[in-house]
Structures are given as C-alpha cells and as structure tokens.
Amino acid sequence: MKSCRKISRNHLGRRIYGGRIYDSEHGTTCHQCRQKTIEEKVQCTNILEDGSLCKVMMDERCLLGRYGQTLQDARESGEWNCPKCRDVCNCSFCRKKKGLSATGILKHIAIKAGYNSVMEYLGDS
C-alpha cells in the first residue's frame, strides 16, 4: 500500500497554477474572474448610497485585459471607481443583471482584432 504525504493545515486550500497562487483562506476575490488569489488587487473607493464603501476588487490581469487599465493607473489618483460602479462592468454576473449574455473569454479575440481591452471591443460592437 502506498503512503500518502501528509498535508499540513497551513497549506490546505492553497495551490499554484499558471503562475498564480490561489488561496481559499488568505486570498481576496477578483470581481471579474471570481478567483481567490493572493495577487495584488485594487479596491474600489466609491461610497455607495447606503454610505458603505464598495467592496469590489480587481486583479491586474482582469483590469488590464478587460478594461485596459493597470493597477498603477487605477491607484494614481487615490480614488478609483470600479467598472461595476461606473456601469461598464462586463463580468458575467453584471451582464446577466442587465439582461445581456456572458461574453466568455474575449480578451484574446479583442487583442487580436486590434483593441486594447474587452471593454473597448464591446463598445464598438
């Protein structure tokens, strides 16, 4: 009988795939891809109608590929309103709320067609 390597508690829920570190316990979730990673993210600074801070966070891969913006660009002014607050979010949940179908993985199609982001591509469609 083969013995299984014991997994320590501090590594449960953590995996590395494609250069990203996914961590279900210590990671934060990107609004766009809904992946819980320990990658750096930018959080929306918009104050909602109820007086609370918007909780939307985005990682650089989604921010750049979907909206043509870097984390540095988003942070430069000190205030950043997320795509959801600006009503331009193209994630599947936000599109469904508007009665639109999900876009799927359009990043590569948009770039190949000469656009800087999926948002730019969808704006011309």
CNS distance restraints for C-alpha pairs under 8 A (distance, minus, plus):
assign (resid   7 and name CA) (resid  11 and name CA) 6.87 0.50 0.50
assign (resid   7 and name CA) (resid  12 and name CA) 7.14 0.50 0.50
assign (resid   8 and name CA) (resid  12 and name CA) 6.92 0.50 0.50
assign (resid  13 and name CA) (resid  22 and name CA) 7.72 0.50 0.50
assign (resid  13 and name CA) (resid  23 and name CA) 5.57 0.50 0.50
assign (resid  13 and name CA) (resid  24 and name CA) 5.15 0.50 0.50
assign (resid  13 and name CA) (resid  25 and name CA) 6.62 0.50 0.50
assign (resid  14 and name CA) (resid  21 and name CA) 7.06 0.50 0.50
assign (resid  14 and name CA) (resid  22 and name CA) 5.52 0.50 0.50
assign (resid  14 and name CA) (resid  23 and name CA) 4.29 0.50 0.50
assign (resid  14 and name CA) (resid  24 and name CA) 6.48 0.50 0.50
assign (resid  14 and name CA) (resid  25 and name CA) 7.88 0.50 0.50
assign (resid  15 and name CA) (resid  21 and name CA) 5.88 0.50 0.50
assign (resid  15 and name CA) (resid  22 and name CA) 5.26 0.50 0.50
assign (resid  15 and name CA) (resid  23 and name CA) 6.59 0.50 0.50
assign (resid  16 and name CA) (resid  20 and name CA) 5.61 0.50 0.50
assign (resid  16 and name CA) (resid  21 and name CA) 4.53 0.50 0.50
assign (resid  16 and name CA) (resid  22 and name CA) 6.07 0.50 0.50
assign (resid  17 and name CA) (resid  21 and name CA) 6.63 0.50 0.50
assign (resid  17 and name CA) (resid  22 and name CA) 7.60 0.50 0.50
assign (resid  20 and name CA) (resid  37 and name CA) 7.08 0.50 0.50
assign (resid  20 and name CA) (resid  39 and name CA) 7.31 0.50 0.50
assign (resid  21 and name CA) (resid  37 and name CA) 5.56 0.50 0.50
assign (resid  21 and name CA) (resid  38 and name CA) 6.05 0.50 0.50
assign (resid  21 and name CA) (resid  39 and name CA) 7.16 0.50 0.50
assign (resid  22 and name CA) (resid  27 and name CA) 6.82 0.50 0.50
assign (resid  22 and name CA) (resid  35 and name CA) 7.42 0.50 0.50
assign (resid  22 and name CA) (resid  36 and name CA) 5.78 0.50 0.50
assign (resid  22 and name CA) (resid  37 and name CA) 4.20 0.50 0.50
assign (resid  22 and name CA) (resid  38 and name CA) 6.50 0.50 0.50
assign (resid  23 and name CA) (resid  27 and name CA) 4.86 0.50 0.50
assign (resid  23 and name CA) (resid  36 and name CA) 6.05 0.50 0.50
assign (resid  23 and name CA) (resid  37 and name CA) 5.34 0.50 0.50
assign (resid  23 and name CA) (resid  38 and name CA) 6.48 0.50 0.50
assign (resid  24 and name CA) (resid  36 and name CA) 5.98 0.50 0.50
assign (resid  24 and name CA) (resid  37 and name CA) 7.45 0.50 0.50
assign (resid  26 and name CA) (resid  37 and name CA) 7.89 0.50 0.50
assign (resid  26 and name CA) (resid  38 and name CA) 6.91 0.50 0.50
assign (resid  27 and name CA) (resid  36 and name CA) 5.06 0.50 0.50
assign (resid  27 and name CA) (resid  37 and name CA) 4.48 0.50 0.50
assign (resid  27 and name CA) (resid  38 and name CA) 4.48 0.50 0.50
assign (resid  27 and name CA) (resid  39 and name CA) 7.72 0.50 0.50
assign (resid  28 and name CA) (resid  35 and name CA) 7.92 0.50 0.50
assign (resid  28 and name CA) (resid  36 and name CA) 5.02 0.50 0.50
assign (resid  28 and name CA) (resid  37 and name CA) 5.69 0.50 0.50
assign (resid  28 and name CA) (resid  38 and name CA) 6.29 0.50 0.50
assign (resid  28 and name CA) (resid  39 and name CA) 7.98 0.50 0.50
assign (resid  28 and name CA) (resid  57 and name CA) 7.97 0.50 0.50
assign (resid  29 and name CA) (resid  34 and name CA) 5.52 0.50 0.50
assign (resid  29 and name CA) (resid  35 and name CA) 5.38 0.50 0.50
assign (resid  29 and name CA) (resid  36 and name CA) 4.24 0.50 0.50
assign (resid  29 and name CA) (resid  37 and name CA) 6.56 0.50 0.50
assign (resid  29 and name CA) (resid  57 and name CA) 6.83 0.50 0.50
assign (resid  29 and name CA) (resid  58 and name CA) 7.66 0.50 0.50
assign (resid  30 and name CA) (resid  34 and name CA) 4.91 0.50 0.50
assign (resid  30 and name CA) (resid  35 and name CA) 5.73 0.50 0.50
assign (resid  30 and name CA) (resid  36 and name CA) 6.68 0.50 0.50
assign (resid  30 and name CA) (resid  41 and name CA) 7.51 0.50 0.50
assign (resid  30 and name CA) (resid  56 and name CA) 7.49 0.50 0.50
assign (resid  30 and name CA) (resid  57 and name CA) 5.30 0.50 0.50
assign (resid  30 and name CA) (resid  58 and name CA) 4.55 0.50 0.50
assign (resid  30 and name CA) (resid  59 and name CA) 5.80 0.50 0.50
assign (resid  31 and name CA) (resid  56 and name CA) 5.90 0.50 0.50
assign (resid  31 and name CA) (resid  57 and name CA) 5.77 0.50 0.50
assign (resid  31 and name CA) (resid  58 and name CA) 5.77 0.50 0.50
assign (resid  31 and name CA) (resid  91 and name CA) 7.74 0.50 0.50
assign (resid  32 and name CA) (resid  58 and name CA) 6.68 0.50 0.50
assign (resid  32 and name CA) (resid  62 and name CA) 6.38 0.50 0.50
assign (resid  32 and name CA) (resid  90 and name CA) 7.84 0.50 0.50
assign (resid  32 and name CA) (resid  91 and name CA) 5.23 0.50 0.50
assign (resid  33 and name CA) (resid  62 and name CA) 7.07 0.50 0.50
assign (resid  33 and name CA) (resid  91 and name CA) 7.53 0.50 0.50
assign (resid  39 and name CA) (resid  59 and name CA) 6.83 0.50 0.50
assign (resid  40 and name CA) (resid  59 and name CA) 6.29 0.50 0.50
assign (resid  40 and name CA) (resid  60 and name CA) 7.55 0.50 0.50
assign (resid  41 and name CA) (resid  57 and name CA) 6.06 0.50 0.50
assign (resid  41 and name CA) (resid  58 and name CA) 5.22 0.50 0.50
assign (resid  41 and name CA) (resid  59 and name CA) 4.38 0.50 0.50
assign (resid  41 and name CA) (resid  60 and name CA) 6.62 0.50 0.50
assign (resid  41 and name CA) (resid  71 and name CA) 7.18 0.50 0.50
assign (resid  42 and name CA) (resid  57 and name CA) 5.46 0.50 0.50
assign (resid  42 and name CA) (resid  58 and name CA) 5.53 0.50 0.50
assign (resid  42 and name CA) (resid  59 and name CA) 6.61 0.50 0.50
assign (resid  42 and name CA) (resid  71 and name CA) 6.27 0.50 0.50
assign (resid  42 and name CA) (resid  74 and name CA) 7.21 0.50 0.50
assign (resid  42 and name CA) (resid  75 and name CA) 7.27 0.50 0.50
assign (resid  43 and name CA) (resid  54 and name CA) 7.98 0.50 0.50
assign (resid  43 and name CA) (resid  55 and name CA) 6.73 0.50 0.50
assign (resid  43 and name CA) (resid  56 and name CA) 5.83 0.50 0.50
assign (resid  43 and name CA) (resid  57 and name CA) 4.31 0.50 0.50
assign (resid  43 and name CA) (resid  58 and name CA) 6.69 0.50 0.50
assign (resid  43 and name CA) (resid  80 and name CA) 7.59 0.50 0.50
assign (resid  43 and name CA) (resid  82 and name CA) 7.66 0.50 0.50
assign (resid  44 and name CA) (resid  53 and name CA) 7.73 0.50 0.50
assign (resid  44 and name CA) (resid  54 and name CA) 5.84 0.50 0.50
assign (resid  44 and name CA) (resid  55 and name CA) 6.51 0.50 0.50
assign (resid  44 and name CA) (resid  56 and name CA) 5.65 0.50 0.50
assign (resid  44 and name CA) (resid  57 and name CA) 6.31 0.50 0.50
assign (resid  44 and name CA) (resid  79 and name CA) 7.68 0.50 0.50
assign (resid  44 and name CA) (resid  80 and name CA) 5.44 0.50 0.50
assign (resid  44 and name CA) (resid  81 and name CA) 5.15 0.50 0.50
assign (resid  44 and name CA) (resid  82 and name CA) 5.17 0.50 0.50
assign (resid  45 and name CA) (resid  53 and name CA) 6.45 0.50 0.50
assign (resid  45 and name CA) (resid  54 and name CA) 6.49 0.50 0.50
assign (resid  45 and name CA) (resid  79 and name CA) 5.66 0.50 0.50
assign (resid  45 and name CA) (resid  80 and name CA) 5.46 0.50 0.50
assign (resid  45 and name CA) (resid  81 and name CA) 5.93 0.50 0.50
assign (resid  45 and name CA) (resid  82 and name CA) 7.94 0.50 0.50
assign (resid  46 and name CA) (resid  53 and name CA) 6.00 0.50 0.50
assign (resid  46 and name CA) (resid  54 and name CA) 5.67 0.50 0.50
assign (resid  46 and name CA) (resid  79 and name CA) 7.70 0.50 0.50
assign (resid  46 and name CA) (resid  80 and name CA) 7.08 0.50 0.50
assign (resid  46 and name CA) (resid  81 and name CA) 5.46 0.50 0.50
assign (resid  46 and name CA) (resid  82 and name CA) 7.77 0.50 0.50
assign (resid  46 and name CA) (resid  85 and name CA) 7.34 0.50 0.50
assign (resid  47 and name CA) (resid  51 and name CA) 5.81 0.50 0.50
assign (resid  47 and name CA) (resid  52 and name CA) 5.66 0.50 0.50
assign (resid  47 and name CA) (resid  53 and name CA) 4.66 0.50 0.50
assign (resid  47 and name CA) (resid  54 and name CA) 6.08 0.50 0.50
assign (resid  48 and name CA) (resid  52 and name CA) 5.44 0.50 0.50
assign (resid  48 and name CA) (resid  53 and name CA) 6.00 0.50 0.50
assign (resid  48 and name CA) (resid  54 and name CA) 6.15 0.50 0.50
assign (resid  56 and name CA) (resid  82 and name CA) 6.85 0.50 0.50
assign (resid  56 and name CA) (resid  84 and name CA) 7.89 0.50 0.50
assign (resid  57 and name CA) (resid  82 and name CA) 7.82 0.50 0.50
assign (resid  58 and name CA) (resid  62 and name CA) 6.65 0.50 0.50
assign (resid  58 and name CA) (resid  63 and name CA) 6.20 0.50 0.50
assign (resid  59 and name CA) (resid  63 and name CA) 6.11 0.50 0.50
assign (resid  59 and name CA) (resid  71 and name CA) 7.64 0.50 0.50
assign (resid  60 and name CA) (resid  64 and name CA) 5.73 0.50 0.50
assign (resid  60 and name CA) (resid  69 and name CA) 7.95 0.50 0.50
assign (resid  60 and name CA) (resid  70 and name CA) 5.99 0.50 0.50
assign (resid  60 and name CA) (resid  71 and name CA) 5.74 0.50 0.50
assign (resid  61 and name CA) (resid  65 and name CA) 5.90 0.50 0.50
assign (resid  62 and name CA) (resid  66 and name CA) 5.41 0.50 0.50
assign (resid  62 and name CA) (resid  67 and name CA) 7.44 0.50 0.50
assign (resid  63 and name CA) (resid  67 and name CA) 5.29 0.50 0.50
assign (resid  63 and name CA) (resid  68 and name CA) 6.44 0.50 0.50
assign (resid  63 and name CA) (resid  69 and name CA) 5.56 0.50 0.50
assign (resid  63 and name CA) (resid  70 and name CA) 6.35 0.50 0.50
assign (resid  63 and name CA) (resid  71 and name CA) 7.44 0.50 0.50
assign (resid  64 and name CA) (resid  68 and name CA) 4.33 0.50 0.50
assign (resid  64 and name CA) (resid  69 and name CA) 4.63 0.50 0.50
assign (resid  64 and name CA) (resid  70 and name CA) 5.44 0.50 0.50
assign (resid  64 and name CA) (resid 117 and name CA) 6.97 0.50 0.50
assign (resid  65 and name CA) (resid  69 and name CA) 7.91 0.50 0.50
assign (resid  65 and name CA) (resid 107 and name CA) 5.73 0.50 0.50
assign (resid  65 and name CA) (resid 116 and name CA) 7.63 0.50 0.50
assign (resid  65 and name CA) (resid 117 and name CA) 5.24 0.50 0.50
assign (resid  65 and name CA) (resid 118 and name CA) 6.52 0.50 0.50
assign (resid  66 and name CA) (resid  90 and name CA) 7.68 0.50 0.50
assign (resid  66 and name CA) (resid 107 and name CA) 6.57 0.50 0.50
assign (resid  66 and name CA) (resid 117 and name CA) 5.05 0.50 0.50
assign (resid  66 and name CA) (resid 118 and name CA) 4.57 0.50 0.50
assign (resid  66 and name CA) (resid 119 and name CA) 5.79 0.50 0.50
assign (resid  67 and name CA) (resid 117 and name CA) 5.26 0.50 0.50
assign (resid  67 and name CA) (resid 118 and name CA) 6.29 0.50 0.50
assign (resid  67 and name CA) (resid 119 and name CA) 5.30 0.50 0.50
assign (resid  67 and name CA) (resid 120 and name CA) 7.40 0.50 0.50
assign (resid  68 and name CA) (resid 116 and name CA) 5.78 0.50 0.50
assign (resid  68 and name CA) (resid 117 and name CA) 4.85 0.50 0.50
assign (resid  68 and name CA) (resid 118 and name CA) 7.86 0.50 0.50
assign (resid  68 and name CA) (resid 119 and name CA) 7.70 0.50 0.50
assign (resid  69 and name CA) (resid  73 and name CA) 6.22 0.50 0.50
assign (resid  69 and name CA) (resid  74 and name CA) 6.83 0.50 0.50
assign (resid  70 and name CA) (resid  74 and name CA) 6.28 0.50 0.50
assign (resid  71 and name CA) (resid  75 and name CA) 6.17 0.50 0.50
assign (resid  72 and name CA) (resid  76 and name CA) 5.97 0.50 0.50
assign (resid  73 and name CA) (resid  77 and name CA) 7.87 0.50 0.50
assign (resid  74 and name CA) (resid  78 and name CA) 7.87 0.50 0.50
assign (resid  74 and name CA) (resid  79 and name CA) 7.65 0.50 0.50
assign (resid  74 and name CA) (resid  80 and name CA) 5.71 0.50 0.50
assign (resid  75 and name CA) (resid  79 and name CA) 6.76 0.50 0.50
assign (resid  75 and name CA) (resid  80 and name CA) 6.63 0.50 0.50
assign (resid  81 and name CA) (resid  85 and name CA) 6.02 0.50 0.50
assign (resid  81 and name CA) (resid  86 and name CA) 6.53 0.50 0.50
assign (resid  82 and name CA) (resid  86 and name CA) 6.31 0.50 0.50
assign (resid  83 and name CA) (resid  87 and name CA) 5.96 0.50 0.50
assign (resid  83 and name CA) (resid  88 and name CA) 5.02 0.50 0.50
assign (resid  83 and name CA) (resid  89 and name CA) 4.54 0.50 0.50
assign (resid  84 and name CA) (resid  88 and name CA) 6.05 0.50 0.50
assign (resid  84 and name CA) (resid  89 and name CA) 4.75 0.50 0.50
assign (resid  84 and name CA) (resid  94 and name CA) 7.38 0.50 0.50
assign (resid  88 and name CA) (resid 119 and name CA) 7.62 0.50 0.50
assign (resid  89 and name CA) (resid  94 and name CA) 6.25 0.50 0.50
assign (resid  89 and name CA) (resid  95 and name CA) 7.37 0.50 0.50
assign (resid  90 and name CA) (resid  94 and name CA) 6.44 0.50 0.50
assign (resid  90 and name CA) (resid  95 and name CA) 5.88 0.50 0.50
assign (resid  90 and name CA) (resid 102 and name CA) 7.86 0.50 0.50
assign (resid  90 and name CA) (resid 103 and name CA) 7.42 0.50 0.50
assign (resid  90 and name CA) (resid 119 and name CA) 7.14 0.50 0.50
assign (resid  91 and name CA) (resid  95 and name CA) 6.14 0.50 0.50
assign (resid  91 and name CA) (resid 102 and name CA) 7.11 0.50 0.50
assign (resid  91 and name CA) (resid 103 and name CA) 7.71 0.50 0.50
assign (resid  92 and name CA) (resid  96 and name CA) 5.99 0.50 0.50
assign (resid  92 and name CA) (resid 101 and name CA) 7.29 0.50 0.50
assign (resid  92 and name CA) (resid 102 and name CA) 4.61 0.50 0.50
assign (resid  92 and name CA) (resid 103 and name CA) 6.93 0.50 0.50
assign (resid  92 and name CA) (resid 104 and name CA) 7.86 0.50 0.50
assign (resid  93 and name CA) (resid  97 and name CA) 6.35 0.50 0.50
assign (resid  93 and name CA) (resid 102 and name CA) 7.86 0.50 0.50
assign (resid  94 and name CA) (resid  98 and name CA) 6.56 0.50 0.50
assign (resid  95 and name CA) (resid  99 and name CA) 6.41 0.50 0.50
assign (resid  95 and name CA) (resid 100 and name CA) 4.96 0.50 0.50
assign (resid  95 and name CA) (resid 101 and name CA) 6.26 0.50 0.50
assign (resid  95 and name CA) (resid 102 and name CA) 6.20 0.50 0.50
assign (resid  96 and name CA) (resid 100 and name CA) 5.17 0.50 0.50
assign (resid  96 and name CA) (resid 101 and name CA) 6.02 0.50 0.50
assign (resid  96 and name CA) (resid 102 and name CA) 6.86 0.50 0.50
assign (resid 106 and name CA) (resid 110 and name CA) 5.97 0.50 0.50
assign (resid 106 and name CA) (resid 118 and name CA) 6.30 0.50 0.50
assign (resid 107 and name CA) (resid 111 and name CA) 6.20 0.50 0.50
assign (resid 107 and name CA) (resid 117 and name CA) 6.71 0.50 0.50
assign (resid 107 and name CA) (resid 118 and name CA) 5.66 0.50 0.50
assign (resid 108 and name CA) (resid 112 and name CA) 5.99 0.50 0.50
assign (resid 109 and name CA) (resid 113 and name CA) 6.10 0.50 0.50
assign (resid 110 and name CA) (resid 114 and name CA) 6.51 0.50 0.50
assign (resid 110 and name CA) (resid 115 and name CA) 5.28 0.50 0.50
assign (resid 110 and name CA) (resid 116 and name CA) 7.21 0.50 0.50
assign (resid 110 and name CA) (resid 117 and name CA) 6.30 0.50 0.50
assign (resid 110 and name CA) (resid 118 and name CA) 5.68 0.50 0.50
assign (resid 110 and name CA) (resid 121 and name CA) 5.66 0.50 0.50
assign (resid 111 and name CA) (resid 115 and name CA) 5.04 0.50 0.50
assign (resid 111 and name CA) (resid 116 and name CA) 6.00 0.50 0.50
assign (resid 111 and name CA) (resid 117 and name CA) 6.70 0.50 0.50
assign (resid 111 and name CA) (resid 118 and name CA) 7.97 0.50 0.50
assign (resid 115 and name CA) (resid 120 and name CA) 6.26 0.50 0.50
assign (resid 115 and name CA) (resid 121 and name CA) 5.86 0.50 0.50
assign (resid 116 and name CA) (resid 120 and name CA) 6.62 0.50 0.50
assign (resid 116 and name CA) (resid 121 and name CA) 7.85 0.50 0.50
assign (resid 117 and name CA) (resid 121 and name CA) 6.36 0.50 0.50
assign (resid 118 and name CA) (resid 122 and name CA) 6.02 0.50 0.50
assign (resid 119 and name CA) (resid 123 and name CA) 6.09 0.50 0.50
assign (resid 120 and name CA) (resid 124 and name CA) 6.60 0.50 0.50
assign (resid 121 and name CA) (resid 125 and name CA) 6.54 0.50 0.50
